Amino acid sequence: MNLVAPKIRRDNLLFRAEILKGCDEDARFQKLIWNKCKENPIFYVDTFCYTRNPRLPHPDIPFILYDYQEKALLEIIDAILTQNDLLIEKTRDMGASWLVLYAFEWCFKFHDGSDFKVGSWKQEFVDLLDSMDSLMQKYRFMLKWLPSWLRDDIDPNFPFMRLTNGKNGNTIIGETASANFGSGGRRRAMLLDEYAKWEKLVADGAYTSTADVTGCRIFLSTPYGSGNKYAHLANEDSKIKKLTLHWTLHPLKNVGCYYIDIKTGEKIPVDISDGGYKAFGIWQKYRGEMLPKKFGLRGGIVRSTWYDGECERREDADIAQELDIDYRRSGAPFFDMVALNSQVASTYIEIPKGSRNIPFRRYITGDLVMVQNKVIFRQKPEEIGGWLRIYEFPNPNIEYVLSADTCEGLPKGDENFGIVRDAIDRNVVAVVCNKQTPEDFSYQLWLVHKWFNECMTCVENNNHGYSVNKDLDDLGTKLYYTKKYETKEGDVQTTKRGFTTSGRTRIMALDRFAEEISKKSADLRDDRIIAQCKTFVRPEKKPQHPEADGDFKDDGVLSCAICGIALDELPHRTTRGDVNQKKRALKEQLIKERRIRIRG
């Protein structure tokens, strides 16, 4: 008899029936099959294991491994046996949870000393009777389908949170997420399921507490934002081994696979005869990139018939989370990520001494000093650490606004962040970012204010911002004042130096900034600002209070948002001729840059 399980379901069911019949009739054949299962986990799953798909009329179906699932199962088992951590990132509905649970169950059955622990972010996802959403209930389901001689007489209705193998003493224990998750004892491996959804303190604590308990921790999840512990582990700089299960590898999801040329809009078919690995490679190349809105499609560049249908019925964040394995767009991003991705960060350059021509999409660094009552800019190489980035030199015919968010000494390590934007096209033209004392930061802002035509200066006045505003006032800075409208006639009462941040004014400023980004009405230019915008989210518990995700920073975001409010209130004196003059100068600069690139 050929002991290779067929992959077609009808043939597979007939094969299973024949194997079960042979084992019931012949003890030697039963022993042969037992040893075959012990030697080959793929044969074990393809021949005896089941899964459940509640969308089908008959939801209990044989678990027949696809090619990518075979490779994933072996990689998970290898991590268990060699004691290595493994992070699994996935598209939803790729069978990843079942693969990990069957890997544990196979070791639990065939390898002595295989004690495991499985946990998730809520108790109902760890063990809840009659709920297939829970991990331990999946084990009850799995045991129910095994023949008694392969089950080791383990009761499929085992007690709450504890599965024991009476033959070899192995256990699989369930546990709800906590900061002390898994502490105590030793385990062959541990599953931290939906780890992206574990609360920050819990996830950090569990990561620490499990390090000495086992050499193999399996972190399994779909993405849920970019600021959680799971996202940090998934980062390219992390040393943890990573297994990616993307929909391009699924033979039912990659049918009609193609990708779109973002320059021409052409749909280019992708050959999936290799099991989807070519499509997977193209997805990895364009990972995180989204189609421009002009193509009329939502989602990523690599697509299929199934993917197109899913994009039609899902929200953008849902597409990022459940389909694209996109950490930045998943969860609840505050800004329009498609528009944000069109922002291009400028790169560093050094220009000749005395030159005032900064090439397009480039910036220089240095600092400002006062010499004989005149503010002078001194260029310094970026590696030396000039405190000022310049994207455009000041134009005497243009008004500017300088805004700043002061360092508050938060645990995440916030910074002083100052931004200069011009009043014509609202572009970022200069940035100050450091961790100076409030006194030193005040002086730096004053120098920037003087250099940019003694521009209006709008500094948040909360916490250290109060002293910064006072110092700037003492230096004779043209300050922004928070105003309060007391009457219906519009009488204005000046109340406080600087921008007063409250729940109302904060969200008003952020909404205004979000509108600027979505309409592409400002060029942000600074890579730090763009990166902060991409990790600025609506937290699940307080969606009305958007903030930086996890340990990311948001000083640049808030500075830009405050600056937008001040720009709206600035009494512009810039003439139309000045506007046209700047546009002509920018056009000439673009033409010049293009010629340089062509000659190069």
N, C-alpha and C positions, 0 to 999 in steps of 0.2 A: 504493500500500500504506500502510495506517495504521501509523505507526511509534510506537505506544504499546503497551508490553508489558502484556498482561492480568495481573490479579492472581490469578485462579483457576489452580491449578497445572496442570491438564490443558490449559487453553487457553494457558497460558504456555509449556508444553513444545512445543506445536504451533507457536506463534509463533517460538520459538527455532529450531526445525528449519527453518521457512520462511526466516528471516533467514540462517541458515548456508548453506542451499542457494542463495539468491540471491547471497550473497557469493562462493561458490565458482564460480558461473557467470558473474558479471558484475563485472569489475574496477572499473567506475565505481560500481556499487552498493556494493561493498566500501569504496571510498573515502568514499562518502556515510555509511555506517554508522560508519566510523572517526571522521569528523568529528562525527557525532551523539554518539558516546560521549565524545569530548573536550569537547563543549559541555555535556553533561548526564550527570552521574555517576549519577543515579537510573536513567536509561535504560540506562547501562552495566551496573549491577548487576542490574537486573531482566531483562536480555536475555542476559548472558553469565556471570554469577557464580554460584558454588555455595557451599553450606555443608554441614556434616555434623551429623546428629542421630543418635548411636549407639543411641538408644532405638527407632528405627524399623527395620522389617525390611530396607528399602533405605535406608541411612543417608545416602548422598550425594543431596542434594536441591537444586533450584534456589533461589537466594537471592532471594526475592520480598519486597520491602520493605513492611512495614506502614506506616501513616500516620506513627506516631511515629518509626519508623526513618528514613523519608525526611527528616523535619525534623532528626533527630539527625545524619544523614550530612552534610546541608548545613551544619549548625552546626559540625561538626568541620572540614570543609573550609574554612569561613570563618575559623576560628581559625588554621588553617595558613597560609592566603594573607594574612591580615591580621596575622599574627605576634602572637597573643594566647594567654596560658596558658588552659587549660580543665580544670576538674575534673569528672569524670563519676562520679556515684554511681548505684548501680543495684541492682535486685533481680536475683538470679541468673537466668540463662537468658533474658536480654532481647536477646541478640545484640550486646552492646556491643563486645566484643573484635573480632568480625568487622567491625563498622562502622568502627572505628578503623583496622584493618588494610587494609580496602578503600579507605578514604579516603587512606591513605598510598600504596597501590598505584596508585590512580587518578592522584595527583599524580606519582608515580614514573614512570608511563608517559607522561603527556601534558604535563607541565610541566618544562622544563629547569631545572636547578639545584635539584632536589628530592632532597636527600640526607636520609635519615632514620636514626634509631637507635631500636631497641625493646629494652626490658629488663624483667626480672621478678626476683622475690626469690630464685629458685633457678635454677641453670643448666638443669635439666631442663624448666623452663617457658619458657626462651628458645629453646633448640634441642636437640632430641632426635629422631633419625631414627625415623620410624614412630610417633611419639607426637603425636597431635593436641592434646595439652595444651600443646605448645610453640608459641610464636609463629611461629618460622621454618618449622616443619613445616606450619603452616596456609598459609604462602605457597607451599610446594611443592604443596600440595593445590590452591590457587587457580589456579596456573599450569597445572596438569595439565588443567584443564577448558577453558582458553582455546584458541581456534583459533590455528594457527601464525602467521597474518598479524596477529593481535592481541597475540601474545605477544612480538613483536619478536625472535624466535629465542632467547629466554632459556631456558636449560636448566632444566626444572623440578627437576632433581636438582642444584641449585647447591651450592657448597661450604658447609661448616660455618660458620654465623654470618654469611654474606656473600652478598647478592644484588646483582648488578650489571646495569644496563641498558646493553648494548653500543652501543645506538643514540644515547643522549644522555648516557651516562656517569653517570647517577644511581645511587645505592646505597641499600640498606637493610641496616644492620648490627645484629646482635644483640649484646647485652652483659649479663652477669650483674650484679646489684646490688652496688655498692660505694660507699664514701664519695667516691670520685673518678669516679663513674659519668658517662660522657659527656664528660669533660674533654678538651680538645684538639680542634682543628678547629672547623668550623661545621656546623650542621644546620638544615634547614628546619623540622623538628619532631622531638620525642622522645616516646616512649610509656614511661611508668613504670607498668607493669601490676601489679595487686594491691598498690598502694603502701601500703595499710594494714598489710600484713604485713612490710614492710621493717623491719629492726631500727632502733632509734631513731638511733644514731650514723650508720648507713648512710643512712637517709632524710634526716637533717639535712644530712649531707655532700653527698649527691647533689642536694638542693635548691639548695645553694649553688653547687656545681660546674657545674651546668647553666645557671645564670642568664645567663652570658655566651656560652654555646654556641649558644643558640637563643632566639628570641622566643616560641616555641610549645612549651610542655611540657604534655602531656596526662596528668593524674593519674587513673588508672582503677582502681576497686576497689569491692568490696562493703565495708561497714563491718567493722571488727574492733576494737572497743573505742573509747574516747573520748580516750585519752591519746597517740595516735600522731600523727605529722606530718600524715598524710592527714586525720584527724579535725579537727585544728586548722585546716587549709586549708578544710575543709568548713563550718567554723563560720560563723554568719551574719555575724560581724564581719569575716570575711576579704573582701578586695577581689577575689579571683579569681573569674572567671566560672564559673558552675556549671550543669551539665546533669544533670537528674534523670530516670532511666528507671525508673519504678515500675511494678509489675505492673498497676495500674489502667489503664495505657495499652495493654496487650497484649490484642488481641481474643479470644484463646483463654483468657486468664486472668481477664478481667473479666466473663465470662458470669454472669448472675444476681447482679450486683453490688448490694450494699445496705449500709446502715450502721445501727448500733444506737443508739437514744436511751438514753444512760446513766442517765437519770432513770426512764424507764418500761420499758425493755427492748424497746421496739417495734422491729421490723425495718422499715426504711424503704427501699424500692427506689430505685435510682439509674438514671437514663436514660443509657445508654452509646451512644446513636445518634450522638453527636458525636465518636466515637473514644475515649471514655473520659476526656475532658478534664474533664468535670464531676465524675466520680468522683475524678480526680486532684486537683482543687481541694478536694474534701471531705477527702481524705486529708491534704493539706497543712494544712488547718485543724486537724485533730485529730492531727497528726503527733506521735509519741512517747507518746500517751495509750493506755492499755491498759484492757481491759474489767475491771470488778470481778469477783471470783471468783464472786459470787452468780449471775451469768448462765450459769455452767457452760461458758464458752467461753474458749479461750486465744487470745492475739494481740490485734490492734488493733480499732478501732471500725469501720473500713471493711473490708468483707469481700465474698467471692464464693463460688460453689460450689467453684471450684478452691482458693481460699485456705482455706476450711474443711477441705477434705481434706488440704491440706499441714500445717495446724496439728495435725491428728490424729496425724500420723506424725513430727513434729519436736519437739525440745526447745525450751524457751523462748528460750535464747540463739541457737539456730539460726533460729528464726522471726524474731528481731530482726535477725540478720545477713543471712540469705538472702532474706527477704521484705519486711521493714518498713523497711529502711534506717535502723535505729535504732542510733546510735553508743553510747549509754549501756548499752543492754541486750545489745548484741552482745559478742563476745569471751567473757569468762568473769566476769560480775559476781558478787560475793561475796554480796550481800544479795538478798533477795526483792524484785524490782523492783516487782511489783504492790502489795505491802504498803507499800513505800517511797513509791510514788506517792500513797498515801493520806495521807501525812504533809503537813500544811499549815504552811507557814512563816508566822510572825507578821510583822506590819509595824510600822514605827516610828510613834510618836505622842509628843506632848508633853502632859503632864498639868498641871493647876493646881498651883502651889506649895503644898506642905503636904499634898496629896492622897496617899492610899495605895491608890487604886483604879486599877489598870491594866486597861483594857477587855480582854475576851477576844480572843485572837489578835492582840494588840498588844504592843509592848515599848517601854521607855524607855531612855535612855542617860545615863551620868554617871560619877562616880567616888566613892570612899569616902575620907574623911579622919578623923583622930582629933582630937577636940575634948574637952578636959577628961576624958580617959580614956573617952570614949564615941565609938563609930564612927558617923559621920553620912554619909548619902548626899546628894550634891549633883547634881541633874539638870543635864545639859548637852545642848544640841542635838547631834544625831548628826553634823552637818557639822563641829562643833568638835572632836569626837573624844574623848568620854568613853571610858575604857577598860573600862567595865562595862555590859553589857546586862542589864536586869532584866525578867523575864517575870512574876514574882510577888514581892511583898515578903515578907520572912521572917515566918513564923507561929510565935509562941512555943510552940505546942503540937505542933509537928512537928519531927522530926529530919531532918537533911540530911547529904549527903556531898558534899564538894568534891574533885574529882580534877583532875589536870593532867598534860600532856605538855610537856616543856620543849624550847625551841628548840635544835637541834643544829648549826645553820649549814650545812645541806645545800644543794647547788647549786640545788635546786628552790625554795629560799627558804622553809623551814618557819618556823613561828611558835610562840610560847608560847600554849598553849591550855588554859584552865581551865573546868570545868563544875561547876555545882551542880545536884544532883538531889535530890528529896525522897524520903523513905523510905516514903511511903504508896503513891503511884501511879507513882513512879520518873520523873516528868516532869522535863524540863530547866526550871529556874527562873531561872538566871543563867549568863552566859558572860563569861569574860575572854579576850581575844585580842589579842596585841600582839607586838612584837619588842624588848621591854625586856631589859636586862641581867638575869642570874640574880638579882642582889641586889635590883633593883627589883621583879622578878616575885615574889620571895619575900615582900616586904613587901605587895604587892597581894593575894597569896593569904592572907596572915595577916589583913589587914583583912576580906576576904570571909569567912574562917573565923570571925572574931569576930562579924561582923554576922549571919551565919546560925547563931545560937545556939551559937557555938563548936563547930561541927560537925566530925566526923571528916574529916581531910584526907589524901588518898591521891595522892601524886605519884610518877610513875615515877622510879626512882632511878638509871637509867643516865645516863652522861655528865654533863651539867650538872645533871641531876636530883639528883645526890649533894649538891652544894653547896646547892641549893634546899631539900632536906630538912633539911640541917644548920642552915641559917638559920632555917627554921620551927621546928625543935626548940629552938634558942636563944631564940626568941621565945615559947616556951611553948605551941606549937600542939598540939592533940590529933591526933597522927599515926597513920596506918595503918602497921603493921609486917608485913613479909613473914615468914611463919612456916614452920617445917619440922617435919613430923611424923616423929619418930625411931622410935617404937615402935608395935606393933600396938595397944597400949592407948590410944593417942592422946595420949601426952605431947607437949607442944608446946615447941619451942625457938625463942625470938625470935632472928632472924638479922640483920635489916637494916631501917633506917628506909625507908619508902616501898614502892612496888610494884616488885619485881624482875622485869623482863621477860626471859624466856627463850623458847626455841622452844615449850616446853610451855605456859607461863603465857600467852603472847601469843595462841596459837590458842584456848586455853580461854576467855580474856576475849572474843575476837572471836566465837567460837561462841555464847557466852552473849548477847552483844549482838545477833547475828543472830537468835536465838530471840525476843528482845524485839521486834525489828522485825517479824518474820513473824507474831507473835501480836498485834501492835499493842498491847502492854502498856505502852508509854511514848510520850509526846508529845514529839518532838524540838524542835519550835518554831523552832529557829535555822536560817536559810536556808543558812548556811555548813556546818553539820553535815550537813544533808540533801543538799546538793550533793556533799560529800565522800563520803558513803555511796554515791551514784550512780556515782561514778568509782572505787570501791574494787573491785579485781578479783583473780582468781586468775591470776597470770602463767603463760603457756604453759610456760616453762622451769622454774618453781618453783611449781607450783600449791599446794603445801603451805605456802607463805609468802605469803598474800594481802597486798596493798599498794595504794597509790594508783597509778592507771594513768598512766604517762608522767610528765609534769611536774605533775600535780595533787597536792594536799596531802592528808594523812590525820591531822593532829594532832587534829582534833575527833573523828574516828572512834575513835582510840586512847584519848582522854580519856573518851569515853562508855563504851567497853568496860571500861576500868579501873574506872570508877565503878560499873559493874554488879557487878563482883566484890566491891568494898567494901560495896555495899549488901546483898549476900547474906550477908556476914559481920557486918553491923552488928547488935548486940544491941538490937533495937527495944524502946523503952520507951513508944512511942506507944499510947494507949488506944483502944479501939473507939469510945468517945465522941468522941475527937478526929477519928477517921476519918470518922464520920458528920457531925461538925460541918463538916469541910472539904467533904464531898460536898454538904451542904445549901448551903453558901456558894457553891460552884461552880454549882449548879443555879440559885440566885437570880441569880447573875451572868449566866448564859446567858439566863434569862428577861428580865432587864433589857436585855441587849444586843439581844435580838430585838425588844423593844418600841421601842428607840431606832431600829433599822433600819426598822421599820414606819412610825414617825412620820416618819422622814427621807424 
